[in-house]
């Protein structure tokens, strides 16, 4: 929602003043229940001044009280500011029905069921059915490819004089805003998607594809109007603590876009936070704790320590292209550099800037009092916020930059001064700053900049919602108790509470405070996936193993962020609808093959290019081979290779194992015999990969990094099937792999840690 001026109107009504206090007055206003065009009438109570605070659909009821006519009758929630004798109260939400311009004909088509649900639908009769050849006017090549793959049809651009089946039109209808769209579907005109922006057209295409997939190529005739209720519909992904390939993050974008989520917050740096576990073991967490900064950087410490992570990082050009990719899918990337805490990557480069603190987690905190700290941090930000070496700024396509600034366990005034400088610095470079709410814990007198600043309200102790709004911040509901997921931890498991989220969660309920749904400073909501369980607590999971935690949350939350959050259908019906809508086009993060699909070959020479896509669990791989000579110390011999990972006949220590594309390496702690023809079988299940040699279990799989304990280890492996024997010194006689549909949960629940 836009932050705008508030409409003011003196109260002249003769309605008696019945309430005893100002809040009661605000919550018992004589608000009209229906608007038949024109304007919203401001309620009036003698002795008060009443202003319109906002509407949840401000595209329909505007900040000045004027009204745009929706397609059909639409409920809009409005709230007011009531002033009396120098005191002020904010009203509760009032529901107002705005009369629509159309009504459905008799026996009209019911509203199509999609996720998120359409706001308005005026049904027609009959349906429009696509044929084997579909003609599109104004659509992107990406849309045409999706349509062709989804319906197994030929899709062409409509030529001159040809009637399009699907038409994309740019309109000037102000009701649609930046993201809204309309659909007009009739037998004589086909499917027409109209919007004011490419983003609106893209959201319209998602709705049409969902409808077509359900209707096997047909859609019901009628008209639709769809606009979002909230501006920010966000997901946070912590890649700072778990190495996650950028290819996987693109799959996250595709999935979010299918449900019209528009804000991907990427937490790009962080570290193992339980430093006290190293201290208890008599070790130095500054040297031992895992940390990562995921972007290519030119920052190097005096001792040669690089800011960029050694295990997995994204080049500046890769990230620049990724931002453009996301933008084409309607999603804004919000990168985050987290300082002054969670900043072990920074303190290792500049140990002279460590904050003087007795806190057990002090090694990760930058000195918020030292002017050199802000200079160093600004130089890191500048690498990405400003053009460098004749190249456009890496983050030029973002618009919003997150400055972190959470959980600083130091002096409040030190924190406030640092946060103020950081916010002003980012804003001065042309970006909207976003920050973690902390000012209720960090109370003080030093002012912290708020104008034009967005704040994630993540914890009611660290930052109160009303206090933050009154301080001037635009807020995003990111409440940890309701919206956080920490994979394989005994805490913060929103992914285990989807039914509650579907039925009970509200965007305007932030911890124990409720904000009017149409408050102009309530931007929306975000849920987050945090990878706390790394380093000493790591159990081997990878991006494959957290997909269901993310994906099963998106469909539940997306609808409540886009539109009605009152659960219009039951949770069971919602999940049933999810199945009828079908798969997200072009999205296959778990590398599923068709059930029962297989591949086999008998290579005549090595390396042998198979050129097959990687295969995710469940699979069974069988290879007959002979190793001709023992690997030299440190020599690696690769059996299977693709961008998704490698299967090794010999790791550097000579054992059979695999390395995923997240850099995590696993060993089966056994070796191939030399000069002997053997059969090797690999059985891959979600969370469990087993090796058999000549039909017998070959050894326990262990993680070669962090620890080597096989108990409770999650060792999922996506099978690479591009090149066979790329560096294998021996003979491979045959290879066969079979894929079967997964049964049960993505990860064996027995692998989940138990609450103590």
Buried (B, 14 or more C-beta within 10 A) or exposed (E): BEBEEEBEBEBEBEEEEEBEEBBEBBBBBEBBEEBEEEEBEBBBBEEBBBBBBBBBBBBBBBBEBEBBBBBBBBBBBBBBBBBBEEEEBBBBBBEBBBBBBBEBEEEBBEBBBBBBBBBBBBBBBEBBEBEEEBBBBBBBEBBBEBBBEBBEBEBBEBEEEEEBBBBBBEBEBEBBBBBBBBBBBBEEBBBBBBBBBBBBBBBBBBBBBBBBBBBEBBBBBBBBBBBBBBBBBBBBBBBBBBBBBBBBBBBBBBBBBBBBBBBBBBBBBBBBBBBEBBBEEEEEBBEBBBBBBBBBBEBEBEEEBBBBBEEBBBEBEBBBBBBEBBBBBBBBBBBBBBBBBBBBBBBBBBBEBBBEBEBBBBBBBBBBBBEEBBEBBBEBBBBBBBEBEEEEBBBBBBEBBBBBBBBBBBBBBBBBBBBBBBBBBBBEBEBBBBBBBBBBBBEBEBEBBBEEBBBBBBBBEBBBBBBBBEBBBBBBBBBBEBBBBBBBBEEBBBBEBBBEBBEEBBBBBBBEBBBBBBBBBBBBBBBBBBBBBBBBBBBBBBBBBBBBBBBBBBBBBBBBBBBBBEBEBEBEEBBEBBEEBEEBBBBBBBBBBEEEEBBEBEBEEBBBEBEBBBBBBBBBBBBBBBBEEBBEEEEBBBBBBBEBBBBBBBBBBBBBBBBBBBBBBBBBBBBBEEEEEBBBBBBBBBBBBBBBBEEEEBBBBBBBBBBEEBEEBBBBBBBBBBBBBBBBBBBBEEBBBBBBEBEEEBBEEEBBEEEE
